[in-house]
């Protein structure tokens, strides 16, 4: 909140953003009897996408994480001797706190 000559300006709080680089790791799953990236599936289970947050009803008191993968082809590669694999990803993750109607 900022008070300039009697006018009160209210700025929204800064969003908390995390940029996370990860590489999917595959192993053989006895549950699936196939090669799977179980850790990656677990990671994704904690995230919601932005469209899902807009369309679904959420409990206002419960915070959640919104994840969006970033297209790596849009980021220049400066190390020429390194080939990016298809399993490397960069994610933008926001921590979203919903305000309750009483606030």
N, CA, C and O atoms as a GROMACS GRO file, in nm:
protein
  412
    1UNK      N    1   0.086  -0.116   0.000
    1UNK     CA    2   0.000   0.000   0.000
    1UNK      C    3   0.090   0.123   0.000
    1UNK      O    4   0.190   0.128   0.072
    2UNK      N    5   0.056   0.221  -0.081
    2UNK     CA    6   0.136   0.341  -0.095
    2UNK      C    7   0.044   0.462  -0.085
    2UNK      O    8  -0.059   0.467  -0.152
    3UNK      N    9   0.081   0.560  -0.004
    3UNK     CA   10   0.000   0.679   0.014
    3UNK      C   11   0.073   0.797  -0.048
    3UNK      O   12   0.179   0.838   0.001
    4UNK      N   13   0.018   0.853  -0.156
    4UNK     CA   14   0.078   0.967  -0.223
    4UNK      C   15  -0.026   1.079  -0.226
    4UNK      O   16  -0.128   1.067  -0.293
    5UNK      N   17   0.000   1.187  -0.154
    5UNK     CA   18  -0.090   1.304  -0.151
    5UNK      C   19  -0.234   1.264  -0.123
    5UNK      O   20  -0.326   1.313  -0.189
    6UNK      N   21  -0.254   1.178  -0.026
    6UNK     CA   22  -0.389   1.139   0.014
    6UNK      C   23  -0.450   1.029  -0.069
    6UNK      O   24  -0.554   0.975  -0.032
    7UNK      N   25  -0.388   0.993  -0.182
    7UNK     CA   26  -0.438   0.883  -0.264
    7UNK      C   27  -0.371   0.754  -0.218
    7UNK      O   28  -0.250   0.751  -0.198
    8UNK      N   29  -0.449   0.651  -0.202
    8UNK     CA   30  -0.395   0.524  -0.157
    8UNK      C   31  -0.390   0.429  -0.275
    8UNK      O   32  -0.493   0.400  -0.337
    9UNK      N   33  -0.273   0.382  -0.306
    9UNK     CA   34  -0.255   0.285  -0.414
    9UNK      C   35  -0.226   0.150  -0.352
    9UNK      O   36  -0.138   0.139  -0.265
   10UNK      N   37  -0.297   0.048  -0.393
   10UNK     CA   38  -0.277  -0.086  -0.341
   10UNK      C   39  -0.219  -0.172  -0.452
   10UNK      O   40  -0.281  -0.187  -0.558
   11UNK      N   41  -0.103  -0.226  -0.429
   11UNK     CA   42  -0.040  -0.314  -0.526
   11UNK      C   43  -0.066  -0.458  -0.488
   11UNK      O   44  -0.068  -0.491  -0.369
   12UNK      N   45  -0.087  -0.545  -0.585
   12UNK     CA   46  -0.103  -0.687  -0.549
   12UNK      C   47   0.030  -0.741  -0.497
   12UNK      O   48   0.136  -0.694  -0.537
   13UNK      N   49   0.024  -0.838  -0.408
   13UNK     CA   50   0.150  -0.894  -0.357
   13UNK      C   51   0.229  -0.962  -0.469
   13UNK      O   52   0.170  -1.011  -0.566
   14UNK      N   53   0.358  -0.964  -0.455
   14UNK     CA   54   0.441  -1.030  -0.556
   14UNK      C   55   0.412  -1.179  -0.557
   14UNK      O   56   0.392  -1.240  -0.453
   15UNK      N   57   0.411  -1.236  -0.676
   15UNK     CA   58   0.390  -1.380  -0.687
   15UNK      C   59   0.521  -1.451  -0.658
   15UNK      O   60   0.629  -1.405  -0.694
   16UNK      N   61   0.508  -1.564  -0.592
   16UNK     CA   62   0.624  -1.647  -0.565
   16UNK      C   63   0.638  -1.744  -0.681
   16UNK      O   64   0.549  -1.825  -0.708
   17UNK      N   65   0.752  -1.735  -0.751
   17UNK     CA   66   0.774  -1.816  -0.871
   17UNK      C   67   0.904  -1.893  -0.856
   17UNK      O   68   1.005  -1.840  -0.808
   18UNK      N   69   0.900  -2.019  -0.896
   18UNK     CA   70   1.018  -2.106  -0.897
   18UNK      C   71   1.040  -2.153  -1.039
   18UNK      O   72   0.946  -2.196  -1.106
   19UNK      N   73   1.163  -2.147  -1.087
   19UNK     CA   74   1.199  -2.205  -1.216
   19UNK      C   75   1.279  -2.330  -1.184
   19UNK      O   76   1.383  -2.324  -1.118
   20UNK      N   77   1.231  -2.444  -1.233
   20UNK     CA   78   1.290  -2.573  -1.199
   20UNK      C   79   1.330  -2.647  -1.326
   20UNK      O   80   1.247  -2.670  -1.414
   21UNK      N   81   1.457  -2.683  -1.334
   21UNK     CA   82   1.505  -2.766  -1.445
   21UNK      C   83   1.512  -2.909  -1.396
   21UNK      O   84   1.561  -2.936  -1.287
   22UNK      N   85   1.464  -3.000  -1.478
   22UNK     CA   86   1.468  -3.141  -1.439
   22UNK      C   87   1.486  -3.230  -1.561
   22UNK      O   88   1.463  -3.190  -1.675
   23UNK      N   89   1.529  -3.350  -1.532
   23UNK     CA   90   1.544  -3.452  -1.636
   23UNK      C   91   1.468  -3.575  -1.591
   23UNK      O   92   1.488  -3.626  -1.480
   24UNK      N   93   1.382  -3.622  -1.677
   24UNK     CA   94   1.305  -3.743  -1.643
   24UNK      C   95   1.399  -3.862  -1.633
   24UNK      O   96   1.489  -3.879  -1.716
   25UNK      N   97   1.378  -3.943  -1.532
   25UNK     CA   98   1.456  -4.067  -1.514
   25UNK      C   99   1.361  -4.185  -1.526
   25UNK      O  100   1.255  -4.189  -1.464
   26UNK      N  101   1.400  -4.278  -1.607
   26UNK     CA  102   1.315  -4.394  -1.634
   26UNK      C  103   1.370  -4.517  -1.562
   26UNK      O  104   1.492  -4.535  -1.550
   27UNK      N  105   1.278  -4.601  -1.516
   27UNK     CA  106   1.317  -4.730  -1.459
   27UNK      C  107   1.205  -4.830  -1.486
   27UNK      O  108   1.096  -4.792  -1.527
   28UNK      N  109   1.234  -4.955  -1.461
   28UNK     CA  110   1.134  -5.059  -1.484
   28UNK      C  111   1.039  -5.063  -1.364
   28UNK      O  112   1.083  -5.071  -1.250
   29UNK      N  113   0.910  -5.057  -1.392
   29UNK     CA  114   0.809  -5.058  -1.288
   29UNK      C  115   0.743  -5.195  -1.282
   29UNK      O  116   0.690  -5.244  -1.382
   30UNK      N  117   0.748  -5.257  -1.164
   30UNK     CA  118   0.681  -5.386  -1.148
   30UNK      C  119   0.529  -5.370  -1.152
   30UNK      O  120   0.459  -5.462  -1.193
   31UNK      N  121   0.479  -5.254  -1.110
   31UNK     CA  122   0.335  -5.230  -1.115
   31UNK      C  123   0.285  -5.225  -1.259
   31UNK      O  124   0.180  -5.280  -1.291
   32UNK      N  125   0.361  -5.158  -1.345
   32UNK     CA  126   0.319  -5.143  -1.486
   32UNK      C  127   0.378  -5.251  -1.577
   32UNK      O  128   0.333  -5.269  -1.690
   33UNK      N  129   0.480  -5.322  -1.527
   33UNK     CA  130   0.556  -5.416  -1.608
   33UNK      C  131   0.606  -5.350  -1.737
   33UNK      O  132   0.599  -5.406  -1.846
   34UNK      N  133   0.656  -5.228  -1.718
   34UNK     CA  134   0.705  -5.150  -1.830
   34UNK      C  135   0.802  -5.046  -1.776
   34UNK      O  136   0.812  -5.025  -1.655
   35UNK      N  137   0.873  -4.981  -1.866
   35UNK     CA  138   0.962  -4.872  -1.828
   35UNK      C  139   0.877  -4.748  -1.807
   35UNK      O  140   0.794  -4.714  -1.892
   36UNK      N  141   0.897  -4.680  -1.693
   36UNK     CA  142   0.815  -4.563  -1.661
   36UNK      C  143   0.899  -4.460  -1.586
   36UNK      O  144   1.001  -4.492  -1.526
   37UNK      N  145   0.852  -4.335  -1.592
   37UNK     CA  146   0.915  -4.226  -1.517
   37UNK      C  147   0.825  -4.196  -1.398
   37UNK      O  148   0.751  -4.098  -1.398
   38UNK      N  149   0.832  -4.282  -1.296
   38UNK     CA  150   0.742  -4.270  -1.181
   38UNK      C  151   0.766  -4.142  -1.100
   38UNK      O  152   0.670  -4.082  -1.052
   39UNK      N  153   0.889  -4.102  -1.085
   39UNK     CA  154   0.919  -3.979  -1.012
   39UNK      C  155   0.860  -3.858  -1.082
   39UNK      O  156   0.810  -3.767  -1.016
   40UNK      N  157   0.866  -3.856  -1.214
   40UNK     CA  158   0.810  -3.746  -1.292
   40UNK      C  159   0.658  -3.742  -1.277
   40UNK      O  160   0.600  -3.634  -1.266
   41UNK      N  161   0.595  -3.857  -1.278
   41UNK     CA  162   0.449  -3.864  -1.259
   41UNK      C  163   0.411  -3.813  -1.121
   41UNK      O  164   0.311  -3.742  -1.107
   42UNK      N  165   0.489  -3.847  -1.022
   42UNK     CA  166   0.463  -3.799  -0.886
   42UNK      C  167   0.479  -3.647  -0.880
   42UNK      O  168   0.397  -3.578  -0.819
   43UNK      N  169   0.585  -3.594  -0.943
   43UNK     CA  170   0.607  -3.450  -0.949
   43UNK      C  171   0.486  -3.379  -1.011
   43UNK      O  172   0.438  -3.280  -0.957
   44UNK      N  173   0.438  -3.431  -1.123
   44UNK     CA  174   0.325  -3.368  -1.191
   44UNK      C  175   0.196  -3.376  -1.111
   44UNK      O  176   0.107  -3.293  -1.130
   45UNK      N  177   0.183  -3.474  -1.024
   45UNK     CA  178   0.060  -3.488  -0.946
   45UNK      C  179   0.042  -3.373  -0.847
   45UNK      O  180  -0.069  -3.349  -0.800
   46UNK      N  181   0.150  -3.301  -0.814
   46UNK     CA  182   0.141  -3.189  -0.721
   46UNK      C  183   0.109  -3.057  -0.790
   46UNK      O  184   0.087  -2.956  -0.723
   47UNK      N  185   0.105  -3.056  -0.923
   47UNK     CA  186   0.085  -2.933  -0.998
   47UNK      C  187  -0.053  -2.928  -1.063
   47UNK      O  188  -0.110  -3.032  -1.098
   48UNK      N  189  -0.105  -2.809  -1.077
   48UNK     CA  190  -0.225  -2.785  -1.155
   48UNK      C  191  -0.184  -2.694  -1.269
   48UNK      O  192  -0.092  -2.613  -1.255
   49UNK      N  193  -0.252  -2.705  -1.384
   49UNK     CA  194  -0.220  -2.611  -1.491
   49UNK      C  195  -0.313  -2.491  -1.482
   49UNK      O  196  -0.417  -2.497  -1.416
   50UNK      N  197  -0.276  -2.383  -1.548
   50UNK     CA  198  -0.349  -2.257  -1.535
   50UNK      C  199  -0.494  -2.271  -1.580
   50UNK      O  200  -0.584  -2.214  -1.518
   51UNK      N  201  -0.518  -2.345  -1.688
   51UNK     CA  202  -0.654  -2.363  -1.738
   51UNK      C  203  -0.740  -2.438  -1.638
   51UNK      O  204  -0.857  -2.406  -1.618
   52UNK      N  205  -0.682  -2.538  -1.574
   52UNK     CA  206  -0.754  -2.617  -1.474
   52UNK      C  207  -0.794  -2.529  -1.355
   52UNK      O  208  -0.903  -2.545  -1.300
   53UNK      N  209  -0.707  -2.438  -1.317
   53UNK     CA  210  -0.736  -2.350  -1.203
   53UNK      C  211  -0.850  -2.255  -1.234
   53UNK      O  212  -0.927  -2.220  -1.144
   54UNK      N  213  -0.862  -2.212  -1.358
   54UNK     CA  214  -0.968  -2.120  -1.397
   54UNK      C  215  -1.103  -2.191  -1.401
   54UNK      O  216  -1.205  -2.132  -1.365
   55UNK      N  217  -1.104  -2.316  -1.446
   55UNK     CA  218  -1.231  -2.384  -1.471
   55UNK      C  219  -1.287  -2.461  -1.352
   55UNK      O  220  -1.407  -2.486  -1.346
   56UNK      N  221  -1.202  -2.499  -1.258
   56UNK     CA  222  -1.248  -2.579  -1.145
   56UNK      C  223  -1.275  -2.494  -1.022
   56UNK      O  224  -1.213  -2.390  -1.003
   57UNK      N  225  -1.367  -2.540  -0.941
   57UNK     CA  226  -1.392  -2.475  -0.812
   57UNK      C  227  -1.286  -2.523  -0.714
   57UNK      O  228  -1.261  -2.643  -0.703
   58UNK      N  229  -1.224  -2.430  -0.644
   58UNK     CA  230  -1.122  -2.465  -0.544
   58UNK      C  231  -1.163  -2.412  -0.409
   58UNK      O  232  -1.230  -2.309  -0.398
   59UNK      N  233  -1.124  -2.483  -0.308
   59UNK     CA  234  -1.143  -2.435  -0.172
   59UNK      C  235  -1.052  -2.314  -0.154
   59UNK      O  236  -0.930  -2.325  -0.168
   60UNK      N  237  -1.110  -2.200  -0.123
   60UNK     CA  238  -1.033  -2.075  -0.116
   60UNK      C  239  -0.924  -2.077  -0.010
   60UNK      O  240  -0.828  -2.001  -0.021
   61UNK      N  241  -0.936  -2.160   0.090
   61UNK     CA  242  -0.838  -2.159   0.198
   61UNK      C  243  -0.716  -2.247   0.165
   61UNK      O  244  -0.616  -2.241   0.237
   62UNK      N  245  -0.723  -2.327   0.061
   62UNK     CA  246  -0.615  -2.420   0.029
   62UNK      C  247  -0.522  -2.362  -0.079
   62UNK      O  248  -0.567  -2.338  -0.191
   63UNK      N  249  -0.395  -2.341  -0.046
   63UNK     CA  250  -0.301  -2.299  -0.149
   63UNK      C  251  -0.266  -2.416  -0.240
   63UNK      O  252  -0.285  -2.532  -0.204
   64UNK      N  253  -0.215  -2.385  -0.359
   64UNK     CA  254  -0.177  -2.490  -0.453
   64UNK      C  255  -0.067  -2.438  -0.545
   64UNK      O  256  -0.036  -2.319  -0.546
   65UNK      N  257  -0.008  -2.528  -0.624
   65UNK     CA  258   0.099  -2.496  -0.716
   65UNK      C  259   0.045  -2.502  -0.859
   65UNK      O  260  -0.026  -2.596  -0.895
   66UNK      N  261   0.080  -2.402  -0.938
   66UNK     CA  262   0.044  -2.399  -1.080
   66UNK      C  263   0.173  -2.415  -1.158
   66UNK      O  264   0.266  -2.336  -1.142
   67UNK      N  265   0.180  -2.518  -1.242
   67UNK     CA  266   0.301  -2.545  -1.318
   67UNK      C  267   0.280  -2.528  -1.467
   67UNK      O  268   0.175  -2.564  -1.521
   68UNK      N  269   0.381  -2.472  -1.533
   68UNK     CA  270   0.376  -2.453  -1.678
   68UNK      C  271   0.513  -2.488  -1.735
   68UNK      O  272   0.613  -2.426  -1.699
   69UNK      N  273   0.518  -2.587  -1.824
   69UNK     CA  274   0.648  -2.618  -1.887
   69UNK      C  275   0.688  -2.505  -1.983
   69UNK      O  276   0.603  -2.448  -2.052
   70UNK      N  277   0.815  -2.476  -1.986
   70UNK     CA  278   0.868  -2.372  -2.075
   70UNK      C  279   0.931  -2.440  -2.194
   70UNK      O  280   1.006  -2.537  -2.180
   71UNK      N  281   0.900  -2.389  -2.312
   71UNK     CA  282   0.951  -2.445  -2.436
   71UNK      C  283   1.102  -2.417  -2.447
   71UNK      O  284   1.143  -2.301  -2.459
   72UNK      N  285   1.183  -2.522  -2.442
   72UNK     CA  286   1.328  -2.505  -2.445
   72UNK      C  287   1.381  -2.460  -2.580
   72UNK      O  288   1.493  -2.409  -2.589
   73UNK      N  289   1.302  -2.477  -2.685
   73UNK     CA  290   1.348  -2.430  -2.816
   73UNK      C  291   1.352  -2.278  -2.822
   73UNK      O  292   1.417  -2.221  -2.910
   74UNK      N  293   1.284  -2.211  -2.729
   74UNK     CA  294   1.285  -2.065  -2.725
   74UNK      C  295   1.402  -2.009  -2.645
   74UNK      O  296   1.422  -1.888  -2.639
   75UNK      N  297   1.481  -2.098  -2.583
   75UNK     CA  298   1.596  -2.055  -2.502
   75UNK      C  299   1.724  -2.089  -2.579
   75UNK      O  300   1.745  -2.204  -2.616
   76UNK      N  301   1.808  -1.988  -2.604
   76UNK     CA  302   1.930  -2.014  -2.680
   76UNK      C  303   2.023  -2.110  -2.606
   76UNK      O  304   2.032  -2.109  -2.484
   77UNK      N  305   2.091  -2.193  -2.684
   77UNK     CA  306   2.187  -2.288  -2.628
   77UNK      C  307   2.327  -2.238  -2.660
   77UNK      O  308   2.366  -2.227  -2.776
   78UNK      N  309   2.402  -2.209  -2.555
   78UNK     CA  310   2.535  -2.152  -2.573
   78UNK      C  311   2.646  -2.257  -2.570
   78UNK      O  312   2.754  -2.232  -2.624
   79UNK      N  313   2.622  -2.371  -2.510
   79UNK     CA  314   2.723  -2.477  -2.507
   79UNK      C  315   2.702  -2.563  -2.631
   79UNK      O  316   2.601  -2.632  -2.642
   80UNK      N  317   2.794  -2.558  -2.722
   80UNK     CA  318   2.777  -2.624  -2.852
   80UNK      C  319   2.802  -2.776  -2.845
   80UNK      O  320   2.745  -2.851  -2.925
   81UNK      N  321   2.885  -2.822  -2.752
   81UNK     CA  322   2.919  -2.963  -2.744
   81UNK      C  323   2.814  -3.045  -2.669
   81UNK      O  324   2.833  -3.165  -2.648
   82UNK      N  325   2.705  -2.983  -2.628
   82UNK     CA  326   2.602  -3.051  -2.549
   82UNK      C  327   2.473  -3.059  -2.628
   82UNK      O  328   2.424  -2.959  -2.680
   83UNK      N  329   2.418  -3.178  -2.639
   83UNK     CA  330   2.290  -3.197  -2.707
   83UNK      C  331   2.181  -3.213  -2.603
   83UNK      O  332   2.189  -3.299  -2.516
   84UNK      N  333   2.080  -3.130  -2.612
   84UNK     CA  334   1.967  -3.141  -2.520
   84UNK      C  335   1.884  -3.262  -2.557
   84UNK      O  336   1.847  -3.280  -2.673
   85UNK      N  337   1.857  -3.344  -2.459
   85UNK     CA  338   1.771  -3.458  -2.484
   85UNK      C  339   1.624  -3.419  -2.473
   85UNK      O  340   1.591  -3.308  -2.431
   86UNK      N  341   1.537  -3.510  -2.511
   86UNK     CA  342   1.393  -3.484  -2.503
   86UNK      C  343   1.340  -3.494  -2.361
   86UNK      O  344   1.226  -3.456  -2.334
   87UNK      N  345   1.422  -3.546  -2.268
   87UNK     CA  346   1.377  -3.568  -2.132
   87UNK      C  347   1.414  -3.453  -2.038
   87UNK      O  348   1.387  -3.460  -1.918
   88UNK      N  349   1.476  -3.348  -2.090
   88UNK     CA  350   1.510  -3.231  -2.008
   88UNK      C  351   1.398  -3.130  -2.022
   88UNK      O  352   1.354  -3.098  -2.132
   89UNK      N  353   1.353  -3.078  -1.908
   89UNK     CA  354   1.243  -2.982  -1.908
   89UNK      C  355   1.274  -2.868  -1.813
   89UNK      O  356   1.348  -2.882  -1.716
   90UNK      N  357   1.215  -2.754  -1.842
   90UNK     CA  358   1.221  -2.637  -1.757
   90UNK      C  359   1.078  -2.599  -1.723
   90UNK      O  360   0.994  -2.584  -1.812
   91UNK      N  361   1.050  -2.583  -1.594
   91UNK     CA  362   0.915  -2.554  -1.546
   91UNK      C  363   0.911  -2.422  -1.473
   91UNK      O  364   1.004  -2.387  -1.401
   92UNK      N  365   0.802  -2.349  -1.493
   92UNK     CA  366   0.770  -2.231  -1.413
   92UNK      C  367   0.661  -2.274  -1.316
   92UNK      O  368   0.553  -2.316  -1.358
   93UNK      N  369   0.688  -2.263  -1.186
   93UNK     CA  370   0.594  -2.309  -1.084
   93UNK      C  371   0.559  -2.189  -0.996
   93UNK      O  372   0.647  -2.123  -0.940
   94UNK      N  373   0.429  -2.162  -0.984
   94UNK     CA  374   0.381  -2.052  -0.900
   94UNK      C  375   0.307  -2.108  -0.780
   94UNK      O  376   0.231  -2.205  -0.792
   95UNK      N  377   0.329  -2.048  -0.666
   95UNK     CA  378   0.258  -2.082  -0.545
   95UNK      C  379   0.139  -1.987  -0.534
   95UNK      O  380   0.157  -1.866  -0.523
   96UNK      N  381   0.020  -2.041  -0.537
   96UNK     CA  382  -0.101  -1.960  -0.540
   96UNK      C  383  -0.174  -1.973  -0.408
   96UNK      O  384  -0.209  -2.083  -0.365
   97UNK      N  385  -0.197  -1.860  -0.346
   97UNK     CA  386  -0.277  -1.855  -0.223
   97UNK      C  387  -0.406  -1.783  -0.257
   97UNK      O  388  -0.403  -1.668  -0.301
   98UNK      N  389  -0.517  -1.848  -0.237
   98UNK     CA  390  -0.646  -1.785  -0.261
   98UNK      C  391  -0.690  -1.715  -0.134
   98UNK      O  392  -0.674  -1.769  -0.024
   99UNK      N  393  -0.745  -1.598  -0.149
   99UNK     CA  394  -0.797  -1.526  -0.032
   99UNK      C  395  -0.938  -1.575  -0.002
   99UNK      O  396  -1.017  -1.600  -0.093
  100UNK      N  397  -0.967  -1.587   0.125
  100UNK     CA  398  -1.102  -1.627   0.164
  100UNK      C  399  -1.196  -1.508   0.147
  100UNK      O  400  -1.151  -1.394   0.152
  101UNK      N  401  -1.327  -1.532   0.127
  101UNK     CA  402  -1.421  -1.422   0.104
  101UNK      C  403  -1.429  -1.324   0.221
  101UNK      O  404  -1.471  -1.210   0.201
  102UNK      N  405  -1.390  -1.365   0.340
  102UNK     CA  406  -1.396  -1.276   0.456
  102UNK      C  407  -1.284  -1.173   0.457
  102UNK      O  408  -1.291  -1.076   0.532
  103UNK      N  409  -1.180  -1.194   0.374
  103UNK     CA  410  -1.066  -1.100   0.373
  103UNK      C  411  -1.085  -0.989   0.274
  103UNK      O  412  -0.998  -0.903   0.261
   0.00000   0.00000   0.00000
